Amino acid sequence: MSTSSVPARTHVHLDEEDEVTTEPAVPKPVAARTDDPAYFAAKAAEQASAENFPVALRMLPRAVREDLAVFYVFARYVDDLGDELTGDRAAALAEVDADLGRLAAGGTPKLDPVRGLARITADGRVPIEPFHDLVAANLMDQYKTSYATFAELVAYCRLSANPVGRVVLHLAGQATPRNIAESDAVCTGLQIVEHIQDVAEDRGNGRIYLPREDLTAFGVREEELDFAHSDEDLKALLRWEAGRAAVMLSKGVPLTRRLRGWARPAVIGYVAGGRAALTALRKVDYDVLAGAPATTKQGVVRAALGVLAGRKR
């Protein structure tokens, strides 16, 4: 569940009031060398200790926060390699994938972020596949800069976003087929919301996550994504995509009704964050080219109460 979103695009949105603590002590940050994967490993570890993320709510047990922290470190590391490494990104990501193979085979991984995953994989609680999927998504971002159809975009989200929810469910011991299916819908919805928010940023990075079939249907040319403001055609397209995301997020309502223990507030937080982001988009009338709209804490709280009340939208 993105936001990501833990979100190439597994983003985790931070909230300055929540805290994450990890043990052992985080290594001291190294000098910024964006051509060195080790720099990004240290950076991810530092962020995990200094920052926080929705799945690591204060109310969660310490052991759960620490489990989620090692996942965050891995996801942040892989994302940064895919987005910021100035060296051979594909080769670095391939090495991560190979290291995951070592971990799964019972060997000792070479990379610190992969070694950390032993905490949640060695005892069989979490399968190795979600981590391979995150690497695959980042590898895809190295050569694929746009998506022809919505189905194609959803397939990408299966790799980039859905692993977050799956890891949470496995850690909670509640990864049933039905829960996974609804979690996947929520995570994909969150990823689509993020794509809507980040149209200008993605365009600046040479990527377009709005399906080409939808751009054509709404009469939006790719060059219009470079404008300072969204025109009416683009706004109409974004409303359409937001509606799709809202339907997916609604799957979180029955899911949270079934979840037990710490997983329930964690997933409520995910769904509420996505809904609050959609509200923020509506407030700026989808003019995302002027800047990504801010989601307020009050908006998230209101959305969370709506999820608790069972509201579908």
C-alpha positions in Angstrom: 0.0 0.0 0.0 1.8 3.1 -1.6 2.3 5.9 -0.3 3.6 4.6 -1.1 2.3 5.9 -0.5 6.2 2.8 0.6 6.3 4.8 -3.1 10.6 3.0 -8.7 7.3 4.3 -7.2 6.9 2.7 -3.8 6.6 5.9 -1.9 6.1 6.3 1.8 4.6 9.7 2.8 6.0 11.0 6.0 4.3 12.6 8.9 6.5 14.5 11.3 4.6 13.4 14.4 5.1 9.7 14.1 8.3 8.0 15.0 10.2 4.9 14.0 13.0 3.5 16.1 15.3 0.8 14.9 18.0 -1.4 16.4 20.9 -1.7 16.2 22.0 1.9 15.9 21.8 3.3 12.4 25.3 3.7 10.7 26.6 7.2 10.3 25.6 8.7 6.9 28.3 8.6 4.3 29.3 11.5 2.1 26.9 12.0 -0.8 28.1 10.0 -3.7 25.2 9.4 -6.1 27.3 7.1 -8.2 27.8 4.7 -5.3 25.0 2.3 -4.2 26.5 2.2 -0.7 25.6 5.8 -0.3 21.9 5.1 -0.9 22.0 2.1 1.5 23.3 4.4 4.3 20.8 7.1 3.3 17.9 4.7 3.6 19.0 3.5 7.0 19.4 7.1 8.2 15.9 8.0 6.9 14.4 5.0 8.7 15.7 6.2 12.0 15.0 9.9 11.5 11.7 9.8 9.7 8.4 8.0 10.0 5.8 6.5 7.7 2.1 5.6 7.8 2.6 1.9 8.4 4.7 2.7 11.4 2.1 4.4 13.5 3.0 5.2 17.1 0.3 2.8 18.4 2.0 -0.2 16.8 4.1 -2.6 18.9 7.8 -1.9 18.9 8.6 -5.2 17.2 6.1 -4.4 14.4 7.6 -1.0 13.9 11.1 -2.6 13.6 9.8 -5.2 11.1 8.3 -2.4 9.0 11.4 -0.3 9.3 13.6 -3.0 7.6 11.1 -3.2 4.8 11.2 0.6 4.5 15.0 0.6 4.3 14.9 -1.9 1.5 12.1 -0.2 -0.4 13.7 3.3 -0.1 17.1 1.8 -1.2 15.6 0.2 -4.3 13.6 3.4 -5.2 16.7 5.6 -4.8 18.8 3.3 -7.0 16.1 3.4 -9.6 15.6 7.2 -9.5 18.8 8.8 -8.3 21.9 6.6 -8.9 24.1 8.3 -11.5 25.9 5.0 -12.3 24.5 1.9 -14.0 21.0 1.7 -12.4 20.0 -1.5 -14.2 23.2 -3.3 -13.0 22.8 -2.1 -9.4 19.2 -3.3 -9.4 20.2 -6.6 -10.8 22.6 -7.0 -8.0 19.8 -6.4 -5.5 17.8 -9.0 -7.2 20.7 -11.5 -7.1 21.2 -10.7 -3.4 17.5 -11.5 -2.7 18.2 -14.8 -4.3 21.1 -15.4 -1.9 18.8 -14.5 1.0 16.1 -16.9 -0.2 18.6 -19.7 -0.6 19.8 -19.3 3.0 23.0 -17.5 2.1 24.4 -14.2 3.4 23.4 -11.2 1.3 26.1 -8.7 0.4 23.9 -5.6 0.7 22.9 -4.2 4.0 19.3 -3.4 3.0 18.8 -7.0 1.8 20.5 -8.5 4.9 18.0 -6.5 7.0 15.1 -8.4 5.4 16.3 -11.6 7.1 14.4 -10.3 10.2 11.1 -10.8 8.4 11.9 -13.6 5.9 14.1 -16.0 7.6 11.3 -17.3 9.8 8.9 -17.6 6.8 6.6 -14.8 7.8 7.1 -12.9 4.6 7.8 -14.5 1.2 10.6 -13.2 -1.0 8.4 -12.4 -4.0 7.2 -8.9 -2.9 10.8 -7.7 -2.8 11.6 -9.1 -6.2 8.6 -7.3 -7.5 9.8 -4.0 -6.2 13.1 -4.5 -7.9 11.2 -5.4 -11.1 9.2 -2.2 -11.0 12.3 -0.1 -10.7 14.0 -2.0 -13.5 10.9 -1.3 -15.6 11.2 2.4 -15.0 14.7 2.3 -16.5 13.3 1.6 -20.0 9.5 2.1 -19.9 8.5 5.8 -19.7 4.8 5.6 -20.6 1.9 3.1 -20.6 -0.5 2.5 -23.5 -3.5 1.3 -21.6 -4.9 1.4 -18.1 -4.5 -2.3 -17.8 -0.8 -1.9 -18.5 -0.5 0.7 -15.8 -2.3 -1.6 -13.3 0.2 -4.4 -14.2 3.0 -2.0 -13.3 1.3 -1.1 -10.0 1.1 -4.8 -9.2 4.9 -4.6 -9.0 5.5 -1.1 -7.7 2.7 -0.7 -5.1 0.9 -4.0 -4.2 4.0 -5.5 -2.5 3.6 -3.0 0.3 0.2 -4.2 1.3 1.2 -7.8 0.9 4.1 -7.4 3.2 1.9 -5.8 5.8 -0.6 -8.6 5.6 2.0 -11.3 5.8 3.6 -9.6 8.9 0.1 -9.5 10.5 -0.5 -13.2 9.7 -3.6 -12.3 7.7 -2.6 -12.8 4.1 -5.7 -14.6 2.9 -6.6 -14.6 -0.8 -9.5 -12.2 -0.2 -7.5 -9.9 2.0 -4.7 -9.8 -0.6 -7.1 -9.1 -3.4 -8.6 -6.1 -1.6 -5.2 -4.9 -0.4 -4.0 -5.0 -4.0 -6.9 -2.8 -5.1 -6.1 -0.3 -2.3 -2.4 -0.2 -3.1 -3.0 0.3 -6.8 -5.6 3.0 -6.0 -3.0 4.8 -3.9 -0.4 4.5 -6.6 -2.8 6.1 -9.1 -3.6 8.9 -6.8 0.2 9.5 -6.5 0.5 9.5 -10.3 -2.2 12.1 -10.5 -0.5 14.3 -7.9 2.9 14.0 -9.6 2.0 14.5 -13.2 4.4 17.5 -13.5 7.2 15.9 -11.6 7.0 12.7 -13.5 6.9 14.6 -16.8 10.0 16.5 -15.7 11.7 13.1 -15.2 10.7 11.9 -18.6 7.8 9.7 -17.5 4.1 9.7 -18.1 1.9 7.5 -16.0 -1.4 8.6 -17.5 -2.4 5.9 -20.0 -2.0 7.0 -23.6 -5.4 5.7 -24.5 -6.9 8.1 -21.9 -4.8 11.0 -23.0 -6.2 10.4 -26.5 -9.8 9.9 -25.3 -9.8 13.2 -23.5 -7.9 15.1 -26.2 -4.8 15.8 -24.1 -1.5 16.1 -26.0 1.7 15.1 -24.1 3.1 18.6 -24.6 0.3 20.0 -22.6 1.7 18.3 -19.5 4.5 20.9 -19.7 2.1 23.8 -19.2 2.0 25.9 -16.0 -1.6 25.0 -15.3 -4.0 22.1 -16.2 -6.5 23.0 -18.9 -10.0 21.8 -18.8 -9.3 18.6 -20.9 -6.5 17.5 -18.6 -8.7 18.3 -15.5 -11.4 16.1 -16.9 -8.9 13.3 -17.5 -7.6 13.6 -14.0 -11.1 13.5 -12.5 -11.7 10.3 -14.5 -8.5 8.7 -13.1 -9.4 9.9 -9.6 -12.8 8.2 -9.9 -11.0 4.9 -10.8 -8.7 5.3 -7.8 -11.7 6.1 -5.5 -13.4 2.8 -6.5 -10.2 0.9 -5.7 -9.7 2.6 -2.3 -13.3 1.7 -1.4 -12.1 -1.9 -1.2 -10.3 -1.0 1.9 -13.6 -0.6 3.8 -14.5 -4.3 3.9 -10.9 -5.2 4.3 -10.5 -3.1 7.5 -13.6 -4.7 8.9 -12.0 -8.1 8.7 -8.5 -7.2 9.8 -7.4 -7.8 13.4 -4.9 -6.2 15.7 -2.4 -3.6 14.5 -3.1 -4.3 10.8 -6.5 -2.6 11.1 -5.4 0.9 12.0 -2.4 0.6 9.7 -4.6 -0.1 6.7 -7.2 2.5 7.8 -4.4 5.0 7.7 -3.5 4.0 4.1 -7.1 4.3 2.8 -7.6 7.6 4.7 -4.4 9.0 3.3 -5.5 8.2 -0.3 -9.0 9.6 0.3 -7.6 12.8 1.8 -5.3 13.2 -1.2 -8.3 12.9 -3.5 -10.1 15.6 -1.5 -7.1 17.8 -1.8 -7.1 17.3 -5.6 -10.7 18.3 -5.8 -10.0 21.4 -3.8 -7.5 22.7 -6.4 -9.8 21.5 -9.2 -7.1 19.1 -10.4 -4.7 21.8 -11.4 -1.7 19.6 -10.6 0.6 21.3 -13.1 0.6 24.3 -10.7 2.0 22.0 -8.0 1.0 18.9 -6.1 -1.8 19.8 -3.6 -1.0 19.3 0.1 -2.9 16.8 2.2 -3.7 18.0 5.7 -3.7 16.0 8.9 -7.2 17.1 9.6 -8.2 15.8 6.2 -6.7 12.4 6.9 -8.5 12.2 10.3 -11.8 13.0 8.7 -11.2 10.4 6.0 -10.2 7.8 8.6 -13.5 8.5 10.5 -15.3 7.9 7.2 -13.5 4.5 6.7 -14.5 3.6 10.3 -18.1 4.5 9.5 -18.1 2.3 6.5 -18.5 5.0 3.9 -17.6 3.7 0.4 -16.4 7.0 -0.9 
